[in-house]
C-alpha cells in the first residue's frame, strides 16, 4: 500500500486464513474490504447449485463486493480464498474515515474502481464475442499467472466451460 495508507495502518486488522475460506457469502451485505498481502481470492456466483467463478485476485489487490460495500445491498457474489491468505481487513466505517481524510487515497480508489469497471466490461464483451478457445488464449496472453497458479476446474468455470472442454483446448495448442 502507498504512502498515505501508512497513516491509517491502525484501522486495519491482519487476518490469516486457510484455503477454501468463504469471506463473504452471496446475498450477505459486505461490511469489509480485503487487501491481499499473500494468497489468492476468487469471486463466484451460484447458478442452480453450480459455482461459476467470475474473477481472481492476487497479492496487492483490493477485494470486496464493492456494490454491497457502498450501498448496503446484498452481495451479488461470494468471495473465497483459493490458497492460504494473509489479508489486511478494513471495515466500511474505517474505510469511510480514510476516504474523508485522504484525497490521495480517494483518487487512488476512484482509479481502482475505474480499472475494475473496464476489466469487467472487457470480460463481459469477451463472453459475448469470443469462443472459449479465444477466451483461453486471451487469458494465457494477458494473465499467464492465472494459468500457472489456479486449479484447472476454476479456470474452466471462469471461462464458462467444463474441465473436459478446457483439457481439449489446452491439448490443441
KOLVEX-688540 format. One record per residue: residue in one letter; x, y, z of N, C-alpha, C, O in turn. Coordinates in pm, whole numbers, padded with zeros to 5 digits, always signed. Layout:
AXYZXYZXYZXYZ ...
END
This chain:
X+00084-00118+00000+00000+00000+00000+00089+00124+00000+00198+00124+00057 X+00042+00229-00064+00119+00351-00085+00140+00435+00040+00101+00397+00150 X+00202+00549+00018+00246+00636+00127+00134+00678+00222+00147+00661+00343 X+00026+00730+00170-00083+00778+00255-00147+00666+00337-00197+00690+00447 X-00144+00546+00284-00205+00432+00354-00142+00410+00490-00211+00374+00586 X-00011+00431+00499+00061+00404+00624+00004+00480+00743+00009+00433+00857 X-00049+00598+00716-00109+00679+00824-00229+00609+00888-00268+00641+01000 X-00286+00514+00814-00411+00452+00859-00394+00304+00896-00492+00231+00909 X-00268+00261+00914-00240+00121+00950-00324+00073+01068-00369-00041+01070 X-00343+00161+01165-00415+00124+01288-00563+00088+01263-00627+00030+01350 X-00616+00122+01144-00756+00092+01114-00774-00047+01051-00886-00094+01035 X-00662-00111+01017-00667-00243+00953-00643-00353+01055-00575-00335+01156 X-00702-00469+01025-00680-00587+01108-00617-00694+01018-00667-00721+00909 X-00509-00755+01064-00442-00860+00987-00518-00991+01008-00554-01025+01121 X-00541-01063+00901-00617-01187+00908-00544-01294+00827-00513-01274+00709 X-00518-01408+00890-00460-01522+00819-00567-01628+00808-00627-01667+00909 X-00592-01674+00687-00698-01773+00666-00648-01889+00579-00560-01870+00495 X-00704-02007+00599-00666-02119+00512-00737-02110+00376-00827-02029+00357 X-00694-02195+00284-00762-02206+00154-00906-02250+00177-00937-02311+00280 X-00991-02220+00084-01132-02262+00086-01212-02195+00197-01307-02254+00249 X-01174-02073+00235-01248-01998+00337-01342-01900+00268-01298-01819+00186 X-01470-01907+00300-01567-01811+00245-01558-01683+00329-01583-01685+00449 X-01522-01573+00264-01511-01444+00332-01642-01365+00324-01673-01285+00412 X-01717-01390+00219-01846-01325+00200-01934-01420+00121-01892-01472+00017 X-02053-01443+00170-02148-01532+00102-02240-01447+00014-02287-01342+00057 X-02265-01493-00107-02362-01427-00196-02491-01403-00117-02540-01492-00047 X-02545-01282-00128-02669-01249-00056-02646-01179+00077-02738-01116+00130 X-02523-01189+00132-02492-01116+00256-02453-00972+00221-02418-00942+00107 X-02459-00886+00320-02415-00748+00300-02266-00740+00334-02223-00784+00440 X-02189-00682+00242-02044-00670+00259-02014-00555+00355-02052-00441+00331 X-01945-00588+00463-01909-00485+00562-01758-00466+00573-01710-00388+00654 X-01683-00540+00490-01537-00531+00495-01476-00530+00355-01536-00575+00258 X-01355-00475+00349-01275-00479+00227-01146-00552+00262-01092-00534+00372 X-01097-00634+00170-00978-00715+00192-00865-00666+00101-00883-00649-00019 X-00749-00645+00161-00628-00611+00087-00540-00736+00095-00502-00778+00204 X-00507-00793-00021-00433-00920-00021-00283-00895-00008-00221-00834-00095 X-00228-00943+00103-00083-00936+00125-00019-01060+00062+00087-01051+00000 X-00085-01175+00081-00032-01301+00029-00151-01392+00000-00245-01401+00080 X-00146-01459-00116-00251-01556-00148-00338-01513-00264-00306-01420-00339 X-00448-01584-00277-00537-01566-00392-00682-01581-00348-00717-01674-00275 X-00766-01490-00394-00910-01498-00370-00982-01510-00504-00928-01473-00608 X-01102-01563-00500-01186-01564-00619-01325-01515-00580-01367-01525-00465 X-01395-01461-00679-01536-01430-00661-01614-01529-00747-01568-01571-00853 X-01732-01566-00698-01812-01663-00773-01960-01644-00742-01997-01590-00637 X-02043-01691-00835-02188-01688-00817-02240-01830-00819-02179-01920-00878 X-02351-01850-00753-02417-01980-00751-02523-01979-00861-02612-01894-00862 X-02513-02073-00953-02612-02085-01060-02672-02225-01052-02613-02323-01099 X-02791-02234-00991-02860-02362-00974-02770-02466-00908-02764-02581-00952 X-02700-02425-00801-02614-02518-00728-02476-02536-00786-02394-02610-00730 X-02447-02471-00897-02316-02482-00963-02241-02350-00945-02295-02243-00972 X-02116-02359-00898-02036-02239-00877-01975-02192-01009-01913-02269-01082 X-01995-02064-01039-01935-02004-01158-01838-01895-01112-01880-01794-01054 X-01710-01916-01138-01606-01822-01098-01613-01698-01187-01621-01709-01310 X-01609-01579-01124-01619-01455-01200-01488-01377-01209-01463-01310-01308 X-01405-01386-01104-01276-01316-01107-01178-01379-01009-01216-01448-00915 X-01048-01352-01034-00940-01394-00945-00865-01271-00898-00852-01173-00972 X-00815-01275-00774-00742-01162-00717-00618-01214-00647-00620-01321-00585 X-00509-01137-00657-00379-01179-00606-00316-01070-00520-00378-00967-00492 X-00191-01095-00478-00117-01002-00394-00127-00858-00449-00109-00833-00568 X-00155-00767-00358-00165-00626-00396-00305-00583-00436-00333-00463-00445 X-00394-00680-00459-00532-00645-00498-00616-00610-00376-00592-00657-00265 X-00717-00527-00401-00817-00491-00300-00947-00558-00344-00986-00547-00460 X-01014-00626-00252-01133-00701-00289-01246-00677-00189-01227-00683-00068 X-01362-00650-00243-01486-00651-00165-01598-00663-00266-01577-00648-00386 X-01717-00691-00217-01833-00680-00306-01865-00532-00304-01947-00485-00226 X-01797-00458-00393-01796-00312-00382-01936-00252-00389-01965-00153-00321 X-02024-00313-00469-02161-00262-00478-02229-00274-00342-02295-00181-00296 X-02213-00389-00280-02272-00415-00149-02205-00329-00042-02272-00273+00044 X-02075-00320-00049-01995-00243+00047-02037-00095+00048-02044-00033+00154 X-02066-00041-00071-02100+00100-00082-02250+00129-00063-02286+00238-00019 X-02337+00031-00096-02481+00060-00097-02560-00012+00012-02679+00014+00031 X-02493-00105+00083-02563-00184+00186-02664-00282+00127-02751-00332+00199 X-02654-00310-00001-02740-00409-00066-02674-00546-00057-02552-00555-00043 X-02753-00656-00065-02693-00790-00062-02592-00809-00176-02612-00761-00287 X-02484-00880-00146-02380-00906-00245-02433-00996-00356-02511-01088-00332 X-02389-00968-00477-02430-01048-00593-02343-01174-00606-02374-01262-00686 X-02235-01182-00527-02142-01295-00540-02074-01324-00407-02080-01246-00312 X-02008-01440-00403-01931-01483-00286-01783-01452-00310-01737-01442-00423 X-01710-01439-00199-01564-01421-00204-01503-01534-00123-01542-01558-00009 X-01406-01603-00182-01347-01722-00119-01197-01725-00144-01149-01682-00249 X-01122-01777-00047-00977-01795-00065-00952-01925-00142-01016-02027-00117 X-00857-01920-00234-00815-02040-00308-00686-02096-00253-00652-02212-00275 X-00613-02012-00181-00486-02050-00119-00490-01998+00025-00574-01915+00058 X-00399-02045+00109-00385-01980+00240-00352-01833+00215-00269-01801+00129 X-00415-01743+00289-00400-01600+00262-00362-01521+00388-00397-01557+00500 X-00290-01413+00363-00269-01311+00465-00337-01186+00409-00302-01136+00302 X-00436-01138+00484-00516-01025+00438-00509-00911+00539-00494-00933+00659 X-00520-00791+00489-00542-00675+00574-00690-00640+00553-00734-00620+00440 X-00765-00634+00662-00909-00617+00653-00948-00482+00713-00896-00442+00817 X-01039-00414+00645-01087-00285+00697-01240-00282+00691-01301-00332+00596 X-01299-00224+00792-01445-00212+00797-01491-00097+00708-01412-00009+00672 X-01617-00098+00673-01675+00008+00590-01658+00144+00660-01618+00241+00597 X-01687+00149+00790-01676+00276+00863-01533+00330+00863-01511+00449+00840 X-01437+00243+00889-01297+00286+00889-01250+00325+00749-01171+00418+00733 X-01300+00256+00648-01266+00290+00510-01320+00430+00478-01253+00509+00412 X-01440+00458+00523-01502+00589+00503-01417+00699+00567-01399+00806+00509 X-01365+00672+00686-01277+00767+00756-01154+00798+00670-01114+00914+00656 X-01096+00694+00612-00977+00713+00527-01012+00802+00407-00939+00895+00376 X-01124+00771+00341-01162+00849+00223-01186+00996+00257-01156+01085+00178 X-01240+01020+00375-01266+01158+00419-01138+01233+00454-01134+01356+00446 X-01033+01161+00492-00910+01226+00538-00794+01220+00439-00688+01278+00465 X-00812+01152+00326-00701+01143+00231-00752+01157+00087-00814+01067+00032 X-00722+01272+00031-00758+01297-00110-00683+01199-00202-00737+01149-00300 X-00555+01173-00167-00472+01082-00247-00535+00942-00255-00544+00883-00363 X-00578+00890-00141-00638+00756-00138-00774+00756-00208-00808+00661-00278 X-00849+00862-00189-00980+00872-00255-00961+00867-00407-01034+00796-00477 X-00864+00941-00459-00835+00940-00603-00784+00804-00648-00821+00755-00755 X-00698+00741-00566-00646+00608-00596-00761+00506-00606-00763+00421-00694 X-00857+00517-00513-00971+00424-00513-01062+00449-00633-01118+00354-00689 X-01079+00574-00673-01159+00603-00793-01093+00540-00915-01161+00481-01000 X-00960+00552-00924-00886+00492-01035-00899+00339-01031-00917+00274-01135 X-00890+00283-00911-00905+00138-00892-01043+00092-00940-01054-00008-01011 X-01148+00164-00902-01284+00128-00943-01300+00140-01094-01366+00057-01157 X-01239+00241-01152-01244+00259-01296-01179+00141-01368-01233+00089-01465 X-01061+00098-01319-00992-00018-01378-01077-00145-01363-01086-00225-01456 X-01139-00162-01245-01227-00279-01224-01344-00278-01322-01381-00382-01378 X-01402-00159-01343-01514-00147-01438-01469-00184-01579-01536-00260-01648 X-01355-00129-01621-01304-00160-01755-01276-00309-01770-01309-00370-01872 X-01216-00369-01667-01186-00512-01670-01316-00593-01679-01324-00689-01757 X-01415-00556-01601-01544-00627-01604-01609-00616-01742-01664-00713-01793 X-01602-00497-01801-01660-00479-01934-01587-00564-02037-01649-00625-02125 X-01455-00568-02026-01374-00648-02119-01414-00796-02110-01431-00863-02213 X-01429-00847-01988-01469-00986-01967-01609-01009-02024-01632-01108-02094 X-01701-00918-01994-01839-00929-02042-01844-00936-02195-01910-01023-02251 X-01774-00845-02263-01777-00844-02409-01703-00963-02468-01739-01011-02576 X-01602-01011-02399-01532-01130-02445-01627-01251-02444-01624-01335-02534 X-01711-01259-02339-01811-01366-02334-01908-01358-02451-01948-01461-02506 X-01946-01237-02488-02042-01220-02598-01981-01249-02734-02048-01305-02821 X-01855-01212-02753-01794-01216-02885-01706-01337-02913-01700-01385-03026 X-01638-01387-02810-01533-01486-02834-01573-01628-02796-01658-01651-02711 X-01509-01724-02863-01527-01865-02830-01448-01895-02703-01360-01818-02665 X-01478-02008-02637-01399-02048-02520-01249-02057-02553-01164-02021-02472 X-01218-02106-02672-01078-02116-02717-01013-01978-02719-00901-01960-02672 X-01084-01879-02775-01031-01742-02782-01018-01683-02642-00920-01612-02613 X-01115-01711-02553-01109-01659-02417-00989-01719-02342-00923-01651-02264 X-00963-01848-02368-00847-01912-02306-00717-01848-02355-00627-01820-02276 X-00707-01825-02488-00588-01762-02545-00567-01623-02485-00454-01585-02454 X-00676-01547-02470-00672-01415-02409-00616-01423-02266-00531-01344-02226 X-00667-01519-02191-00623-01540-02053-00475-01574-02048-00400-01523-01965 X-00434-01661-02138-00294-01703-02148-00202-01585-02178-00095-01573-02120 X-00245-01499-02270-00163-01384-02309-00162-01274-02203-00056-01218-02172 X-00278-01243-02148-00290-01127-02059-00268-01159-01911-00226-01073-01834 X-00295-01284-01872-00284-01321-01730-00224-01460-01714-00288-01549-01657 X-00102-01482-01764-00042-01617-01756-00029-01668-01613-00030-01789-01590 X-00017-01577-01516-00005-01618-01375-00131-01693-01329-00123-01779-01241 X-00246-01661-01387-00371-01731-01352-00359-01877-01395-00393-01968-01319 X-00310-01899-01517-00296-02035-01570-00198-02116-01483-00220-02234-01457 X-00091-02049-01438+00011-02119-01357-00036-02148-01215+00005-02247-01155 X-00122-02063-01161-00149-02067-01018-00285-02124-00978-00302-02173-00867 X-00380-02118-01068-00519-02154-01035-00551-02296-01083-00517-02332-01195 X-00616-02376-00999-00657-02511-01042-00747-02505-01167-00828-02413-01185 X-00729-02605-01252-00795-02608-01383-00948-02597-01374-01009-02532-01459 X-01011-02659-01274-01158-02654-01270-01210-02512-01243-01321-02479-01285 X-01131-02429-01174-01172-02289-01153-01155-02208-01282-01237-02123-01314 X-01048-02237-01354-01024-02168-01482-01137-02204-01580-01189-02118-01649 X-01173-02332-01584-01282-02376-01672-01412-02303-01637-01482-02253-01725 X-01442-02297-01509-01561-02227-01461-01558-02080-01502-01659-02025-01546 X-01443-02017-01487-01424-01877-01523-01447-01856-01673-01504-01754-01714 X-01403-01952-01754-01419-01943-01900-01559-01985-01945-01594-01968-02062 X-01638-02040-01853-01774-02081-01888-01780-02216-01958-01871-02241-02037 X-01683-02302-01930-01678-02434-01993-01651-02541-01888-01624-02510-01771 X-01658-02668-01929-01627-02777-01837-01476-02801-01834-01403-02755-01922 X-01430-02872-01732-01287-02906-01722-01243-02991-01842-01131-02978-01890 X-01333-03077-01888-01302-03163-02003-01280-03077-02128-01184-03099-02203 X-01367-02979-02150-01350-02887-02264-01219-02811-02254-01150-02791-02354 X-01186-02767-02133-01061-02694-02113-00942-02784-02145-00845-02739-02207 X-00947-02909-02104-00839-03004-02137-00822-03016-02288-00710-03018-02338 X-00934-03025-02359-00928-03034-02507-00862-02910-02565-00776-02920-02653 X-00904-02793-02517-00847-02666-02566-00697-02662-02540-00619-02623-02627 X-00657-02701-02420-00514-02697-02383-00434-02796-02468-00320-02769-02505 X-00492-02910-02499-00422-03012-02577-00410-02975-02724-00321-03025-02793 X-00497-02886-02774-00492-02842-02914-00373-02752-02941-00326-02744-03055 X-00324-02684-02838-00220-02583-02858-00094-02640-02915+00002-02566-02937 
END
